[in-house]
Amino acid sequence: MECVLGVVGRDFAVVAADTSAVQSILVHKTDEDKVMVLDSHKLMGASGEPGDRVQFTEFIQKNLHLYQFRNTMPLSTAAAANFTRGELATALRKNPYMVNIILGGYDKDVGASLYYIDYIATLHKIDKGAFGYGSYFCLSLMDKLYHPDMSLEEAIDLVDKCIKEIRLRLVVAPQNFVIKVVDKDGAREYARRELVGDNAAPAEAAAPTTIPA
């Protein structure tokens, strides 16, 4: 029941994802960060098979760092998206990665941008997008409420509406989400939306009921 979503605003991009690590009917943890900071001005939200997701996102992150070390300049967001798409396309013919990606970034000469990359290496530049079961509700909300000149507060409000709808409508809905933002000041975590957590205090035990003789 994973969900990753992204929105581009006036001069920023927002990427959000659930934080559940799930296998079959078991929830292993509720604080898994699925939005990776690739470098100072890029974010990658990913969903899919846990092993593929972790391995592939780390592979992309380290290769972007390697490029910057070798060339003393980072890849642009568009170049990073095309590099990611190329690696997925190469793997598709060998050992495919089951990973779907929302890639957001900020470039001085271009501004904020957002890219949709799925597991079969489809690449599109988008203004808004989502992956996972939550996308059934997020995309319709985005179609209704999104506009290109959104402020950061408006974009976060739209993300919160998507999260609320996911929690309300999905039978087995992830409860916790992480929201990250990238703009001219860099990529950073903006907020977490949590209902439950691994460190939540246990409920008090009910007093034993005395059964009369």
C-alpha positions in Angstrom: 0.0 0.0 0.0 2.9 2.3 -0.7 2.4 5.9 -1.9 4.9 8.5 -3.3 3.7 11.8 -4.6 5.2 15.1 -5.8 4.2 18.6 -6.7 6.0 21.5 -8.4 5.2 25.0 -7.2 6.3 28.5 -8.0 10.0 28.0 -7.2 10.1 24.7 -5.3 9.3 21.0 -5.6 7.7 18.9 -2.8 8.1 15.1 -2.6 6.3 13.0 0.0 6.0 9.3 0.7 4.7 6.9 3.3 7.2 5.5 5.9 5.9 2.0 6.2 8.1 -1.1 5.6 5.6 -3.8 4.8 6.0 -7.5 3.7 2.8 -9.3 2.9 0.4 -8.7 5.9 3.2 -7.7 8.3 4.4 -4.1 9.1 8.0 -4.3 10.0 8.5 -0.6 10.8 6.8 2.8 10.4 9.8 5.1 10.1 11.3 4.0 6.8 12.4 7.1 4.8 11.6 6.6 1.2 12.6 10.1 0.0 16.3 10.2 -0.5 18.3 13.4 -0.7 20.5 12.8 -3.7 22.6 15.9 -3.4 22.2 19.5 -2.2 19.3 20.3 -4.6 17.7 16.9 -5.6 15.2 14.5 -4.0 14.2 11.0 -5.1 11.0 9.5 -3.8 10.8 5.8 -4.6 8.3 2.9 -4.1 8.6 -0.7 -5.0 10.3 -3.9 -3.7 12.2 -2.9 -0.6 15.6 -4.4 -1.7 15.4 -2.9 -5.2 14.3 0.4 -3.8 17.1 0.8 -1.3 19.8 -0.6 -3.6 18.8 1.4 -6.7 18.3 4.7 -4.9 21.7 4.4 -3.2 23.3 3.4 -6.5 21.9 6.6 -8.2 23.0 8.8 -5.2 26.6 7.5 -5.2 26.9 7.9 -9.0 25.7 11.5 -8.9 28.3 12.1 -6.2 31.0 10.4 -8.3 30.1 12.6 -11.3 30.4 15.7 -9.2 33.8 14.7 -7.7 35.2 13.9 -11.2 33.8 17.0 -12.9 33.6 19.6 -10.1 30.0 20.3 -10.9 26.7 18.5 -10.2 24.4 17.0 -12.8 21.3 19.1 -13.5 17.9 17.7 -12.5 17.1 16.8 -16.1 20.5 15.0 -16.6 20.0 13.1 -13.3 16.5 12.0 -14.4 17.9 10.8 -17.8 20.8 9.0 -16.1 18.3 7.3 -13.8 16.1 6.3 -16.7 19.1 4.9 -18.6 20.1 2.7 -15.7 16.6 1.4 -15.4 16.5 0.7 -19.1 19.8 -1.2 -19.0 18.6 -3.3 -16.1 15.3 -4.0 -17.8 17.1 -6.2 -20.3 19.1 -8.0 -17.6 17.7 -8.0 -14.1 14.9 -5.4 -13.7 14.5 -3.2 -10.7 10.9 -3.0 -9.4 11.2 0.6 -8.6 9.0 3.6 -9.4 10.4 7.1 -8.9 9.4 10.7 -8.4 12.5 12.9 -8.9 12.4 16.5 -7.9 15.2 19.1 -8.1 16.1 22.8 -8.3 18.5 24.4 -10.9 19.5 28.0 -10.8 18.9 28.5 -14.6 15.7 26.4 -14.8 14.0 26.5 -11.4 12.2 23.6 -9.8 11.3 20.5 -11.9 9.7 17.1 -11.3 10.2 13.9 -13.2 8.2 10.6 -13.3 10.2 7.5 -13.9 8.6 4.0 -13.6 10.0 0.5 -13.4 10.0 0.0 -17.2 12.1 3.2 -17.7 9.4 5.6 -18.8 10.4 9.2 -18.2 8.2 12.2 -18.2 8.6 15.7 -16.9 5.5 16.5 -14.8 4.0 19.2 -12.6 2.3 16.7 -10.3 2.3 12.9 -9.9 2.0 9.9 -7.7 2.7 6.2 -7.5 1.1 3.4 -5.5 -2.4 2.7 -4.5 -2.7 6.2 -3.0 -2.4 7.6 -6.5 -6.0 6.6 -7.2 -7.1 9.4 -4.8 -4.1 11.8 -5.1 -4.2 12.3 -8.8 -7.9 13.3 -8.8 -7.3 15.7 -6.0 -4.3 17.2 -7.8 -6.3 17.6 -11.0 -8.9 19.6 -9.1 -6.7 21.7 -6.7 -3.3 22.1 -8.4 -2.2 25.2 -10.2 1.3 26.1 -11.5 1.8 29.1 -9.3 1.2 27.4 -5.9 2.9 28.8 -2.9 4.7 26.4 -0.6 1.9 26.6 2.0 -0.7 25.7 -0.7 1.4 22.8 -1.9 1.8 21.4 1.6 -2.0 21.8 2.1 -2.6 19.8 -1.1 -0.2 17.1 0.1 -2.0 17.0 3.5 -5.3 16.6 1.7 -3.9 13.7 -0.3 -2.6 12.1 2.9 -6.0 12.5 4.6 -7.8 10.9 1.7 -5.3 8.0 1.6 -5.9 7.3 5.3 -9.6 7.6 4.9 -10.2 5.6 1.7 -7.6 2.7 1.6 -8.5 -0.4 3.4 -5.0 -0.9 4.7 -3.6 2.6 4.6 -0.1 3.7 5.7 -0.5 6.1 8.6 2.9 8.0 8.7 4.3 10.2 5.9 7.5 12.2 5.4 7.4 15.4 3.3 10.6 16.9 1.8 11.1 20.2 -0.1 13.8 21.4 -2.5 14.2 25.0 -3.6 17.0 27.5 -4.0 18.0 27.0 -0.4 18.5 23.2 -0.9 16.8 19.9 -0.3 15.5 19.3 3.2 12.9 17.5 5.3 9.9 19.8 5.8 7.6 17.8 8.1 6.3 14.4 9.1 2.7 13.5 9.4 2.3 10.7 12.0 -0.6 8.9 13.6 1.4 6.0 15.0 5.0 5.3 15.6 7.5 2.7 16.8 8.0 4.7 20.0 4.4 5.4 20.8 3.6 4.9 24.4 1.6 1.6 25.0 -1.9 1.9 26.2 -2.5 1.3 29.9 -3.6 -2.2 30.7 -7.2 -2.5 31.6 -8.0 -3.4 35.2 -8.9 -7.1 35.6 -12.6 -7.8 35.8 -13.7 -9.5 39.0 -16.3 -12.2 38.3 -18.6 -12.7 41.3 -18.8 -16.2 42.7 
